[in-house]
Amino acid sequence: MKTLFEQIGFVTAIILPFFNIPLIIKMVKRKSSADISLAWTIGVWVCTMLMAPSGFQSKDMVWRTYCVINSILFSAVFVTVLKYRKGKTNA
């Protein structure tokens, strides 16, 4: 039987990445990602992708679950930010 802390960690590993969804919805509704730092988005996405192989291979179910779900959902944030980015040349 898993410990209470392992169970809490597993549930949190599933829930935490889903907080990316409101950010995506906000950008889609406004059709803009101007208030989201491009440097931050790229930095977080690159770090997430570099950490992902460790999570995918891990025997720790919490870390593996978090990496899979967060890789998918933060990639969606990354794509949405790029899609709704209005460059200075488009103004």
N, CA, C and O atoms as a CHARMM CRD file, in Angstrom:
* protein
*
  364
    1    1 MET  N      0.84200  -1.18700   0.00000 PROA 1      0.00000
    2    1 MET  CA     0.00000   0.00000   0.00000 PROA 1      0.00000
    3    1 MET  C      0.88600   1.24900   0.00000 PROA 1      0.00000
    4    1 MET  O      1.87700   1.33500   0.72500 PROA 1      0.00000
    5    2 LYS  N      0.50100   2.19200  -0.82100 PROA 2      0.00000
    6    2 LYS  CA     1.26300   3.43000  -0.89200 PROA 2      0.00000
    7    2 LYS  C      0.98500   4.28800   0.33900 PROA 2      0.00000
    8    2 LYS  O     -0.09100   4.23600   0.93400 PROA 2      0.00000
    9    3 THR  N      1.98700   5.07200   0.69400 PROA 3      0.00000
   10    3 THR  CA     1.81200   5.96100   1.83700 PROA 3      0.00000
   11    3 THR  C      0.88400   7.11200   1.46700 PROA 3      0.00000
   12    3 THR  O      0.63700   7.37300   0.28900 PROA 3      0.00000
   13    4 LEU  N      0.38300   7.78000   2.46600 PROA 4      0.00000
   14    4 LEU  CA    -0.49000   8.92700   2.24900 PROA 4      0.00000
   15    4 LEU  C      0.22800   9.98600   1.42100 PROA 4      0.00000
   16    4 LEU  O     -0.37000  10.59100   0.53100 PROA 4      0.00000
   17    5 PHE  N      1.50500  10.21200   1.70800 PROA 5      0.00000
   18    5 PHE  CA     2.25800  11.22500   0.97000 PROA 5      0.00000
   19    5 PHE  C      2.42700  10.84000  -0.50100 PROA 5      0.00000
   20    5 PHE  O      2.39500  11.71200  -1.37000 PROA 5      0.00000
   21    6 GLU  N      2.60500   9.55800  -0.79200 PROA 6      0.00000
   22    6 GLU  CA     2.70600   9.11500  -2.17900 PROA 6      0.00000
   23    6 GLU  C      1.37200   9.29300  -2.90300 PROA 6      0.00000
   24    6 GLU  O      1.34000   9.67600  -4.07200 PROA 6      0.00000
   25    7 GLN  N      0.28900   9.01700  -2.21300 PROA 7      0.00000
   26    7 GLN  CA    -1.03400   9.19400  -2.80600 PROA 7      0.00000
   27    7 GLN  C     -1.31700  10.66700  -3.07600 PROA 7      0.00000
   28    7 GLN  O     -1.84000  11.01700  -4.13400 PROA 7      0.00000
   29    8 ILE  N     -0.97500  11.52700  -2.12700 PROA 8      0.00000
   30    8 ILE  CA    -1.16300  12.97200  -2.31200 PROA 8      0.00000
   31    8 ILE  C     -0.29900  13.46100  -3.47400 PROA 8      0.00000
   32    8 ILE  O     -0.76100  14.23500  -4.31200 PROA 8      0.00000
   33    9 GLY  N      0.94100  13.01200  -3.52100 PROA 9      0.00000
   34    9 GLY  CA     1.84300  13.40000  -4.60100 PROA 9      0.00000
   35    9 GLY  C      1.32700  12.97000  -5.96200 PROA 9      0.00000
   36    9 GLY  O      1.42800  13.72000  -6.93300 PROA 9      0.00000
   37   10 PHE  N      0.77300  11.76500  -6.04000 PROA 10     0.00000
   38   10 PHE  CA     0.25000  11.25400  -7.30700 PROA 10     0.00000
   39   10 PHE  C     -0.94000  12.08800  -7.77700 PROA 10     0.00000
   40   10 PHE  O     -1.01400  12.46400  -8.94700 PROA 10     0.00000
   41   11 VAL  N     -1.86300  12.37400  -6.87500 PROA 11     0.00000
   42   11 VAL  CA    -3.04000  13.18700  -7.22800 PROA 11     0.00000
   43   11 VAL  C     -2.59800  14.58500  -7.65700 PROA 11     0.00000
   44   11 VAL  O     -3.11600  15.13800  -8.62700 PROA 11     0.00000
   45   12 THR  N     -1.65300  15.14100  -6.93900 PROA 12     0.00000
   46   12 THR  CA    -1.14500  16.47300  -7.27500 PROA 12     0.00000
   47   12 THR  C     -0.41500  16.47100  -8.61500 PROA 12     0.00000
   48   12 THR  O     -0.51800  17.43200  -9.37700 PROA 12     0.00000
   49   13 ALA  N      0.31700  15.40600  -8.90800 PROA 13     0.00000
   50   13 ALA  CA     1.01800  15.29700 -10.19100 PROA 13     0.00000
   51   13 ALA  C      0.03600  15.30600 -11.35800 PROA 13     0.00000
   52   13 ALA  O      0.36800  15.76100 -12.45200 PROA 13     0.00000
   53   14 ILE  N     -1.16200  14.80900 -11.12300 PROA 14     0.00000
   54   14 ILE  CA    -2.19200  14.82400 -12.16100 PROA 14     0.00000
   55   14 ILE  C     -2.84300  16.20500 -12.24600 PROA 14     0.00000
   56   14 ILE  O     -3.05100  16.72300 -13.34300 PROA 14     0.00000
   57   15 ILE  N     -3.16400  16.80100 -11.10300 PROA 15     0.00000
   58   15 ILE  CA    -3.91500  18.06000 -11.06800 PROA 15     0.00000
   59   15 ILE  C     -3.07600  19.26500 -11.49000 PROA 15     0.00000
   60   15 ILE  O     -3.54400  20.09600 -12.27000 PROA 15     0.00000
   61   16 LEU  N     -1.86200  19.37100 -10.99400 PROA 16     0.00000
   62   16 LEU  CA    -1.04000  20.57300 -11.19800 PROA 16     0.00000
   63   16 LEU  C     -0.92400  21.00500 -12.66200 PROA 16     0.00000
   64   16 LEU  O     -1.14800  22.18100 -12.95100 PROA 16     0.00000
   65   17 PRO  N     -0.59000  20.12400 -13.58900 PROA 17     0.00000
   66   17 PRO  CA    -0.46600  20.57500 -14.98300 PROA 17     0.00000
   67   17 PRO  C     -1.76300  21.10900 -15.58300 PROA 17     0.00000
   68   17 PRO  O     -1.72800  21.88200 -16.54000 PROA 17     0.00000
   69   18 PHE  N     -2.89300  20.70800 -15.03600 PROA 18     0.00000
   70   18 PHE  CA    -4.16800  21.16600 -15.58300 PROA 18     0.00000
   71   18 PHE  C     -4.41000  22.65600 -15.32100 PROA 18     0.00000
   72   18 PHE  O     -5.33400  23.23900 -15.88700 PROA 18     0.00000
   73   19 PHE  N     -3.59500  23.27100 -14.47500 PROA 19     0.00000
   74   19 PHE  CA    -3.70000  24.71700 -14.27300 PROA 19     0.00000
   75   19 PHE  C     -3.18200  25.48400 -15.48600 PROA 19     0.00000
   76   19 PHE  O     -3.30900  26.70700 -15.54500 PROA 19     0.00000
   77   20 ASN  N     -2.60100  24.77600 -16.45600 PROA 20     0.00000
   78   20 ASN  CA    -2.22200  25.40500 -17.72700 PROA 20     0.00000
   79   20 ASN  C     -3.44400  25.68600 -18.60500 PROA 20     0.00000
   80   20 ASN  O     -3.40400  26.58300 -19.44700 PROA 20     0.00000
   81   21 ILE  N     -4.50400  24.94500 -18.42000 PROA 21     0.00000
   82   21 ILE  CA    -5.68700  25.07100 -19.28200 PROA 21     0.00000
   83   21 ILE  C     -6.32100  26.46600 -19.20800 PROA 21     0.00000
   84   21 ILE  O     -6.63300  27.02900 -20.25700 PROA 21     0.00000
   85   22 PRO  N     -6.52700  27.05400 -18.01000 PROA 22     0.00000
   86   22 PRO  CA    -7.08800  28.41800 -17.99000 PROA 22     0.00000
   87   22 PRO  C     -6.21400  29.43600 -18.73800 PROA 22     0.00000
   88   22 PRO  O     -6.73000  30.37600 -19.34300 PROA 22     0.00000
   89   23 LEU  N     -4.90800  29.24500 -18.69300 PROA 23     0.00000
   90   23 LEU  CA    -4.00200  30.13600 -19.41900 PROA 23     0.00000
   91   23 LEU  C     -4.22800  30.01000 -20.92600 PROA 23     0.00000
   92   23 LEU  O     -4.26800  31.01300 -21.63900 PROA 23     0.00000
   93   24 ILE  N     -4.37400  28.79400 -21.39800 PROA 24     0.00000
   94   24 ILE  CA    -4.64400  28.55700 -22.82000 PROA 24     0.00000
   95   24 ILE  C     -5.98700  29.16900 -23.21500 PROA 24     0.00000
   96   24 ILE  O     -6.08800  29.84500 -24.23800 PROA 24     0.00000
   97   25 ILE  N     -7.00600  28.93100 -22.41000 PROA 25     0.00000
   98   25 ILE  CA    -8.34000  29.46500 -22.69600 PROA 25     0.00000
   99   25 ILE  C     -8.31400  30.98800 -22.75700 PROA 25     0.00000
  100   25 ILE  O     -8.93900  31.58500 -23.63300 PROA 25     0.00000
  101   26 LYS  N     -7.59400  31.61800 -21.83100 PROA 26     0.00000
  102   26 LYS  CA    -7.49100  33.07900 -21.80900 PROA 26     0.00000
  103   26 LYS  C     -6.89000  33.60800 -23.11300 PROA 26     0.00000
  104   26 LYS  O     -7.38400  34.58300 -23.67800 PROA 26     0.00000
  105   27 MET  N     -5.83400  32.96700 -23.58100 PROA 27     0.00000
  106   27 MET  CA    -5.19500  33.41400 -24.81500 PROA 27     0.00000
  107   27 MET  C     -6.10700  33.20800 -26.02600 PROA 27     0.00000
  108   27 MET  O     -6.18000  34.06500 -26.90600 PROA 27     0.00000
  109   28 VAL  N     -6.78700  32.08900 -26.06500 PROA 28     0.00000
  110   28 VAL  CA    -7.67700  31.79900 -27.19300 PROA 28     0.00000
  111   28 VAL  C     -8.83600  32.79600 -27.22900 PROA 28     0.00000
  112   28 VAL  O     -9.18400  33.30600 -28.29500 PROA 28     0.00000
  113   29 LYS  N     -9.43000  33.07200 -26.07800 PROA 29     0.00000
  114   29 LYS  CA   -10.55600  34.02100 -26.03200 PROA 29     0.00000
  115   29 LYS  C    -10.13800  35.41400 -26.48200 PROA 29     0.00000
  116   29 LYS  O    -10.87400  36.08300 -27.20700 PROA 29     0.00000
  117   30 ARG  N     -8.95200  35.85500 -26.05100 PROA 30     0.00000
  118   30 ARG  CA    -8.48400  37.19500 -26.40500 PROA 30     0.00000
  119   30 ARG  C     -7.76700  37.22300 -27.74600 PROA 30     0.00000
  120   30 ARG  O     -7.51000  38.29300 -28.29600 PROA 30     0.00000
  121   31 LYS  N     -7.44600  36.05200 -28.26900 PROA 31     0.00000
  122   31 LYS  CA    -6.67100  35.92700 -29.49700 PROA 31     0.00000
  123   31 LYS  C     -5.35400  36.69700 -29.40900 PROA 31     0.00000
  124   31 LYS  O     -4.89800  37.31800 -30.37000 PROA 31     0.00000
  125   32 SER  N     -4.76400  36.62700 -28.21200 PROA 32     0.00000
  126   32 SER  CA    -3.50100  37.31000 -27.97300 PROA 32     0.00000
  127   32 SER  C     -2.73800  36.61000 -26.84600 PROA 32     0.00000
  128   32 SER  O     -3.32800  36.08600 -25.90100 PROA 32     0.00000
  129   33 SER  N     -1.41600  36.61900 -26.97600 PROA 33     0.00000
  130   33 SER  CA    -0.55900  36.13300 -25.89700 PROA 33     0.00000
  131   33 SER  C      0.42500  37.23100 -25.48500 PROA 33     0.00000
  132   33 SER  O      1.49900  36.95900 -24.94800 PROA 33     0.00000
  133   34 ALA  N      0.03100  38.46700 -25.74900 PROA 34     0.00000
  134   34 ALA  CA     0.92200  39.60800 -25.51000 PROA 34     0.00000
  135   34 ALA  C      1.34000  39.74600 -24.04400 PROA 34     0.00000
  136   34 ALA  O      2.42600  40.25200 -23.76100 PROA 34     0.00000
  137   35 ASP  N      0.49700  39.30400 -23.11200 PROA 35     0.00000
  138   35 ASP  CA     0.82900  39.45700 -21.69200 PROA 35     0.00000
  139   35 ASP  C      1.65800  38.29500 -21.15000 PROA 35     0.00000
  140   35 ASP  O      1.97200  38.26100 -19.96000 PROA 35     0.00000
  141   36 ILE  N      2.01100  37.35100 -22.00800 PROA 36     0.00000
  142   36 ILE  CA     2.82000  36.20600 -21.60700 PROA 36     0.00000
  143   36 ILE  C      4.22300  36.40600 -22.16300 PROA 36     0.00000
  144   36 ILE  O      4.39700  36.60500 -23.36500 PROA 36     0.00000
  145   37 SER  N      5.21600  36.35400 -21.29300 PROA 37     0.00000
  146   37 SER  CA     6.59500  36.54100 -21.71400 PROA 37     0.00000
  147   37 SER  C      7.03500  35.39200 -22.62500 PROA 37     0.00000
  148   37 SER  O      6.94300  34.22000 -22.25900 PROA 37     0.00000
  149   38 LEU  N      7.50300  35.74600 -23.79400 PROA 38     0.00000
  150   38 LEU  CA     7.98700  34.74200 -24.73600 PROA 38     0.00000
  151   38 LEU  C      9.23600  34.04600 -24.18200 PROA 38     0.00000
  152   38 LEU  O      9.38700  32.83200 -24.31800 PROA 38     0.00000
  153   39 ALA  N     10.12700  34.82200 -23.55800 PROA 39     0.00000
  154   39 ALA  CA    11.34200  34.24100 -22.96900 PROA 39     0.00000
  155   39 ALA  C     10.98300  33.24200 -21.86900 PROA 39     0.00000
  156   39 ALA  O     11.58400  32.17200 -21.78200 PROA 39     0.00000
  157   40 TRP  N     10.01000  33.58700 -21.03500 PROA 40     0.00000
  158   40 TRP  CA     9.56300  32.67900 -19.96500 PROA 40     0.00000
  159   40 TRP  C      8.98100  31.40700 -20.56800 PROA 40     0.00000
  160   40 TRP  O      9.31000  30.30200 -20.13700 PROA 40     0.00000
  161   41 THR  N      8.12300  31.56600 -21.55500 PROA 41     0.00000
  162   41 THR  CA     7.46600  30.41700 -22.17400 PROA 41     0.00000
  163   41 THR  C      8.48700  29.47500 -22.80000 PROA 41     0.00000
  164   41 THR  O      8.42500  28.26200 -22.59900 PROA 41     0.00000
  165   42 ILE  N      9.41300  30.02700 -23.54800 PROA 42     0.00000
  166   42 ILE  CA    10.43700  29.19900 -24.18400 PROA 42     0.00000
  167   42 ILE  C     11.31900  28.53600 -23.13100 PROA 42     0.00000
  168   42 ILE  O     11.63800  27.35200 -23.24000 PROA 42     0.00000
  169   43 GLY  N     11.70800  29.29000 -22.12200 PROA 43     0.00000
  170   43 GLY  CA    12.55400  28.74400 -21.05700 PROA 43     0.00000
  171   43 GLY  C     11.89600  27.59200 -20.31700 PROA 43     0.00000
  172   43 GLY  O     12.51900  26.55300 -20.10000 PROA 43     0.00000
  173   44 VAL  N     10.65200  27.76900 -19.93100 PROA 44     0.00000
  174   44 VAL  CA     9.93400  26.70700 -19.22400 PROA 44     0.00000
  175   44 VAL  C      9.73100  25.49800 -20.12900 PROA 44     0.00000
  176   44 VAL  O      9.90100  24.36100 -19.68900 PROA 44     0.00000
  177   45 TRP  N      9.36900  25.73000 -21.38800 PROA 45     0.00000
  178   45 TRP  CA     9.13300  24.61900 -22.30500 PROA 45     0.00000
  179   45 TRP  C     10.42300  23.82600 -22.55700 PROA 45     0.00000
  180   45 TRP  O     10.40800  22.59500 -22.53600 PROA 45     0.00000
  181   46 VAL  N     11.52400  24.52500 -22.79300 PROA 46     0.00000
  182   46 VAL  CA    12.80700  23.84000 -23.02300 PROA 46     0.00000
  183   46 VAL  C     13.19200  23.01600 -21.79300 PROA 46     0.00000
  184   46 VAL  O     13.59100  21.85900 -21.92400 PROA 46     0.00000
  185   47 CYS  N     13.07500  23.60100 -20.60700 PROA 47     0.00000
  186   47 CYS  CA    13.41400  22.86000 -19.38400 PROA 47     0.00000
  187   47 CYS  C     12.49400  21.66200 -19.19000 PROA 47     0.00000
  188   47 CYS  O     12.94500  20.59200 -18.78000 PROA 47     0.00000
  189   48 THR  N     11.21400  21.83300 -19.47900 PROA 48     0.00000
  190   48 THR  CA    10.26000  20.72400 -19.36300 PROA 48     0.00000
  191   48 THR  C     10.64600  19.59500 -20.30800 PROA 48     0.00000
  192   48 THR  O     10.62000  18.42400 -19.92700 PROA 48     0.00000
  193   49 MET  N     11.00100  19.94400 -21.53600 PROA 49     0.00000
  194   49 MET  CA    11.36800  18.91400 -22.51200 PROA 49     0.00000
  195   49 MET  C     12.69700  18.23200 -22.15000 PROA 49     0.00000
  196   49 MET  O     12.87500  17.04200 -22.40500 PROA 49     0.00000
  197   50 LEU  N     13.62100  18.99000 -21.55600 PROA 50     0.00000
  198   50 LEU  CA    14.89700  18.38800 -21.15500 PROA 50     0.00000
  199   50 LEU  C     14.73800  17.47500 -19.93000 PROA 50     0.00000
  200   50 LEU  O     15.48700  16.51000 -19.77400 PROA 50     0.00000
  201   51 MET  N     13.77100  17.77800 -19.06900 PROA 51     0.00000
  202   51 MET  CA    13.51000  16.93600 -17.89700 PROA 51     0.00000
  203   51 MET  C     12.65300  15.72200 -18.23700 PROA 51     0.00000
  204   51 MET  O     12.70500  14.71400 -17.53300 PROA 51     0.00000
  205   52 ALA  N     11.87400  15.80400 -19.29600 PROA 52     0.00000
  206   52 ALA  CA    10.90700  14.76000 -19.63200 PROA 52     0.00000
  207   52 ALA  C     11.50900  13.35700 -19.76600 PROA 52     0.00000
  208   52 ALA  O     10.93600  12.41200 -19.22500 PROA 52     0.00000
  209   53 PRO  N     12.62900  13.18000 -20.45600 PROA 53     0.00000
  210   53 PRO  CA    13.16600  11.81800 -20.57200 PROA 53     0.00000
  211   53 PRO  C     13.44800  11.16800 -19.21100 PROA 53     0.00000
  212   53 PRO  O     13.25100   9.96500 -19.04000 PROA 53     0.00000
  213   54 SER  N     13.90300  11.96200 -18.26000 PROA 54     0.00000
  214   54 SER  CA    14.12100  11.43900 -16.90800 PROA 54     0.00000
  215   54 SER  C     12.81400  10.94100 -16.30900 PROA 54     0.00000
  216   54 SER  O     12.76700   9.87600 -15.69300 PROA 54     0.00000
  217   55 GLY  N     11.76300  11.71500 -16.49600 PROA 55     0.00000
  218   55 GLY  CA    10.46300  11.32800 -15.96400 PROA 55     0.00000
  219   55 GLY  C      9.87900  10.12600 -16.67800 PROA 55     0.00000
  220   55 GLY  O      9.29000   9.25300 -16.04100 PROA 55     0.00000
  221   56 PHE  N     10.03300  10.07100 -17.98700 PROA 56     0.00000
  222   56 PHE  CA     9.47700   8.96000 -18.75800 PROA 56     0.00000
  223   56 PHE  C     10.11700   7.62000 -18.36800 PROA 56     0.00000
  224   56 PHE  O      9.47000   6.57600 -18.43700 PROA 56     0.00000
  225   57 GLN  N     11.37600   7.65800 -17.96300 PROA 57     0.00000
  226   57 GLN  CA    12.10700   6.43700 -17.60700 PROA 57     0.00000
  227   57 GLN  C     12.07200   6.11500 -16.11500 PROA 57     0.00000
  228   57 GLN  O     12.49400   5.03700 -15.69700 PROA 57     0.00000
  229   58 SER  N     11.57500   7.04300 -15.32500 PROA 58     0.00000
  230   58 SER  CA    11.60100   6.89100 -13.87400 PROA 58     0.00000
  231   58 SER  C     10.67900   5.77800 -13.38900 PROA 58     0.00000
  232   58 SER  O      9.61700   5.53800 -13.96400 PROA 58     0.00000
  233   59 LYS  N     11.09800   5.11000 -12.33300 PROA 59     0.00000
  234   59 LYS  CA    10.24100   4.11700 -11.68100 PROA 59     0.00000
  235   59 LYS  C      9.29600   4.79500 -10.69300 PROA 59     0.00000
  236   59 LYS  O      8.35100   4.17500 -10.20400 PROA 59     0.00000
  237   60 ASP  N      9.55500   6.07300 -10.39900 PROA 60     0.00000
  238   60 ASP  CA     8.69600   6.84400  -9.49200 PROA 60     0.00000
  239   60 ASP  C      7.44300   7.26000 -10.24900 PROA 60     0.00000
  240   60 ASP  O      7.50900   8.08400 -11.16100 PROA 60     0.00000
  241   61 MET  N      6.30900   6.69600  -9.87500 PROA 61     0.00000
  242   61 MET  CA     5.04500   6.92500 -10.56900 PROA 61     0.00000
  243   61 MET  C      4.62500   8.39600 -10.51900 PROA 61     0.00000
  244   61 MET  O      4.05400   8.90400 -11.48400 PROA 61     0.00000
  245   62 VAL  N      4.89800   9.08000  -9.41500 PROA 62     0.00000
  246   62 VAL  CA     4.52300  10.49400  -9.29200 PROA 62     0.00000
  247   62 VAL  C      5.28700  11.32700 -10.31300 PROA 62     0.00000
  248   62 VAL  O      4.68400  12.11200 -11.04400 PROA 62     0.00000
  249   63 TRP  N      6.59000  11.16700 -10.37100 PROA 63     0.00000
  250   63 TRP  CA     7.43200  11.93600 -11.29400 PROA 63     0.00000
  251   63 TRP  C      7.07800  11.60200 -12.74500 PROA 63     0.00000
  252   63 TRP  O      6.97700  12.50000 -13.58100 PROA 63     0.00000
  253   64 ARG  N      6.89100  10.32500 -13.04300 PROA 64     0.00000
  254   64 ARG  CA     6.54700   9.90800 -14.40800 PROA 64     0.00000
  255   64 ARG  C      5.20600  10.49600 -14.83800 PROA 64     0.00000
  256   64 ARG  O      5.07500  11.01800 -15.94500 PROA 64     0.00000
  257   65 THR  N      4.21800  10.40800 -13.96100 PROA 65     0.00000
  258   65 THR  CA     2.88100  10.93900 -14.27000 PROA 65     0.00000
  259   65 THR  C      2.94100  12.43900 -14.51800 PROA 65     0.00000
  260   65 THR  O      2.38300  12.93800 -15.49400 PROA 65     0.00000
  261   66 TYR  N      3.62100  13.15300 -13.62900 PROA 66     0.00000
  262   66 TYR  CA     3.74000  14.60400 -13.77000 PROA 66     0.00000
  263   66 TYR  C      4.42500  14.95700 -15.09500 PROA 66     0.00000
  264   66 TYR  O      3.96100  15.84100 -15.81500 PROA 66     0.00000
  265   67 CYS  N      5.51400  14.27600 -15.41500 PROA 67     0.00000
  266   67 CYS  CA     6.25300  14.59800 -16.64000 PROA 67     0.00000
  267   67 CYS  C      5.41800  14.36700 -17.88900 PROA 67     0.00000
  268   67 CYS  O      5.45700  15.17600 -18.81500 PROA 67     0.00000
  269   68 VAL  N      4.67200  13.28700 -17.92800 PROA 68     0.00000
  270   68 VAL  CA     3.85200  12.99600 -19.10200 PROA 68     0.00000
  271   68 VAL  C      2.77800  14.06500 -19.27900 PROA 68     0.00000
  272   68 VAL  O      2.65000  14.65600 -20.35100 PROA 68     0.00000
  273   69 ILE  N      2.00900  14.30800 -18.22000 PROA 69     0.00000
  274   69 ILE  CA     0.89500  15.25800 -18.32100 PROA 69     0.00000
  275   69 ILE  C      1.40500  16.68300 -18.53700 PROA 69     0.00000
  276   69 ILE  O      0.86800  17.41400 -19.36900 PROA 69     0.00000
  277   70 ASN  N      2.43500  17.07800 -17.79600 PROA 70     0.00000
  278   70 ASN  CA     2.94900  18.44100 -17.92700 PROA 70     0.00000
  279   70 ASN  C      3.60100  18.66700 -19.29100 PROA 70     0.00000
  280   70 ASN  O      3.48500  19.75600 -19.85300 PROA 70     0.00000
  281   71 SER  N      4.27500  17.66900 -19.82600 PROA 71     0.00000
  282   71 SER  CA     4.87900  17.81000 -21.15900 PROA 71     0.00000
  283   71 SER  C      3.80700  18.09300 -22.20800 PROA 71     0.00000
  284   71 SER  O      3.98800  18.93800 -23.08500 PROA 71     0.00000
  285   72 ILE  N      2.70500  17.38600 -22.10700 PROA 72     0.00000
  286   72 ILE  CA     1.60900  17.56800 -23.06700 PROA 72     0.00000
  287   72 ILE  C      0.95800  18.94000 -22.89000 PROA 72     0.00000
  288   72 ILE  O      0.79500  19.68500 -23.85700 PROA 72     0.00000
  289   73 LEU  N      0.58800  19.26800 -21.65100 PROA 73     0.00000
  290   73 LEU  CA    -0.15900  20.50700 -21.42800 PROA 73     0.00000
  291   73 LEU  C      0.70100  21.75300 -21.56400 PROA 73     0.00000
  292   73 LEU  O      0.22100  22.77500 -22.05500 PROA 73     0.00000
  293   74 PHE  N      1.97300  21.69300 -21.13600 PROA 74     0.00000
  294   74 PHE  CA     2.79100  22.89600 -21.33100 PROA 74     0.00000
  295   74 PHE  C      3.18600  23.05400 -22.79200 PROA 74     0.00000
  296   74 PHE  O      3.41300  24.17600 -23.24700 PROA 74     0.00000
  297   75 SER  N      3.27300  21.96300 -23.53200 PROA 75     0.00000
  298   75 SER  CA     3.49600  22.08400 -24.97800 PROA 75     0.00000
  299   75 SER  C      2.30600  22.78700 -25.62500 PROA 75     0.00000
  300   75 SER  O      2.47300  23.55600 -26.57100 PROA 75     0.00000
  301   76 ALA  N      1.11400  22.52100 -25.11500 PROA 76     0.00000
  302   76 ALA  CA    -0.07700  23.21900 -25.61900 PROA 76     0.00000
  303   76 ALA  C      0.00400  24.71300 -25.30400 PROA 76     0.00000
  304   76 ALA  O     -0.37800  25.54000 -26.13200 PROA 76     0.00000
  305   77 VAL  N      0.49700  25.06300 -24.11600 PROA 77     0.00000
  306   77 VAL  CA     0.70200  26.47900 -23.77400 PROA 77     0.00000
  307   77 VAL  C      1.70100  27.09300 -24.75200 PROA 77     0.00000
  308   77 VAL  O      1.45900  28.16800 -25.30100 PROA 77     0.00000
  309   78 PHE  N      2.80500  26.41800 -24.96300 PROA 78     0.00000
  310   78 PHE  CA     3.86700  26.89200 -25.85200 PROA 78     0.00000
  311   78 PHE  C      3.32800  27.15600 -27.26500 PROA 78     0.00000
  312   78 PHE  O      3.58300  28.21200 -27.84400 PROA 78     0.00000
  313   79 VAL  N      2.59400  26.20600 -27.80400 PROA 79     0.00000
  314   79 VAL  CA     2.02700  26.35300 -29.14700 PROA 79     0.00000
  315   79 VAL  C      1.02000  27.50300 -29.18200 PROA 79     0.00000
  316   79 VAL  O      0.99200  28.27600 -30.14000 PROA 79     0.00000
  317   80 THR  N      0.20100  27.61600 -28.15000 PROA 80     0.00000
  318   80 THR  CA    -0.80200  28.68500 -28.09300 PROA 80     0.00000
  319   80 THR  C     -0.14200  30.05500 -28.01200 PROA 80     0.00000
  320   80 THR  O     -0.57200  30.99300 -28.68400 PROA 80     0.00000
  321   81 VAL  N      0.89900  30.17500 -27.19500 PROA 81     0.00000
  322   81 VAL  CA     1.62200  31.45200 -27.10100 PROA 81     0.00000
  323   81 VAL  C      2.18300  31.82700 -28.46400 PROA 81     0.00000
  324   81 VAL  O      2.06300  32.97700 -28.88700 PROA 81     0.00000
  325   82 LEU  N      2.78900  30.88300 -29.14800 PROA 82     0.00000
  326   82 LEU  CA     3.36100  31.18300 -30.46600 PROA 82     0.00000
  327   82 LEU  C      2.27800  31.51500 -31.48700 PROA 82     0.00000
  328   82 LEU  O      2.44800  32.42000 -32.30300 PROA 82     0.00000
  329   83 LYS  N      1.17100  30.78900 -31.44400 PROA 83     0.00000
  330   83 LYS  CA     0.08500  31.01000 -32.38600 PROA 83     0.00000
  331   83 LYS  C     -0.51200  32.40700 -32.25000 PROA 83     0.00000
  332   83 LYS  O     -0.81200  33.05400 -33.25300 PROA 83     0.00000
  333   84 TYR  N     -0.68500  32.87200 -31.02000 PROA 84     0.00000
  334   84 TYR  CA    -1.34200  34.15300 -30.79000 PROA 84     0.00000
  335   84 TYR  C     -0.35700  35.29900 -30.54900 PROA 84     0.00000
  336   84 TYR  O     -0.74300  36.37100 -30.08400 PROA 84     0.00000
  337   85 ARG  N      0.91100  35.06500 -30.86800 PROA 85     0.00000
  338   85 ARG  CA     1.90500  36.11100 -30.71400 PROA 85     0.00000
  339   85 ARG  C      1.77300  37.07400 -31.87200 PROA 85     0.00000
  340   85 ARG  O      1.80900  36.66200 -33.03200 PROA 85     0.00000
  341   86 LYS  N      1.62400  38.32500 -31.57600 PROA 86     0.00000
  342   86 LYS  CA     1.53300  39.34900 -32.61700 PROA 86     0.00000
  343   86 LYS  C      2.85900  40.09600 -32.64300 PROA 86     0.00000
  344   86 LYS  O      3.16000  40.88800 -31.75100 PROA 86     0.00000
  345   87 GLY  N      3.63900  39.83200 -33.67300 PROA 87     0.00000
  346   87 GLY  CA     4.94000  40.49000 -33.79600 PROA 87     0.00000
  347   87 GLY  C      4.79100  41.95300 -34.21100 PROA 87     0.00000
  348   87 GLY  O      3.72800  42.38100 -34.66100 PROA 87     0.00000
  349   88 LYS  N      5.85000  42.68800 -34.05300 PROA 88     0.00000
  350   88 LYS  CA     5.83800  44.10700 -34.40700 PROA 88     0.00000
  351   88 LYS  C      5.58900  44.31200 -35.90100 PROA 88     0.00000
  352   88 LYS  O      5.07700  45.35400 -36.30900 PROA 88     0.00000
  353   89 THR  N      5.94900  43.32300 -36.71200 PROA 89     0.00000
  354   89 THR  CA     5.74700  43.46000 -38.15200 PROA 89     0.00000
  355   89 THR  C      4.26500  43.30800 -38.52600 PROA 89     0.00000
  356   89 THR  O      3.85600  43.73500 -39.60600 PROA 89     0.00000
  357   90 ASN  N      3.45600  42.70200 -37.63700 PROA 90     0.00000
  358   90 ASN  CA     2.02700  42.49900 -37.92400 PROA 90     0.00000
  359   90 ASN  C      1.18100  43.67500 -37.46600 PROA 90     0.00000
  360   90 ASN  O     -0.02200  43.69700 -37.72800 PROA 90     0.00000
  361   91 ALA  N      1.75900  44.63100 -36.80400 PROA 91     0.00000
  362   91 ALA  CA     0.96800  45.73500 -36.21500 PROA 91     0.00000
  363   91 ALA  C      0.44600  46.69600 -37.24300 PROA 91     0.00000
  364   91 ALA  O     -0.23000  47.66500 -36.89500 PROA 91     0.00000
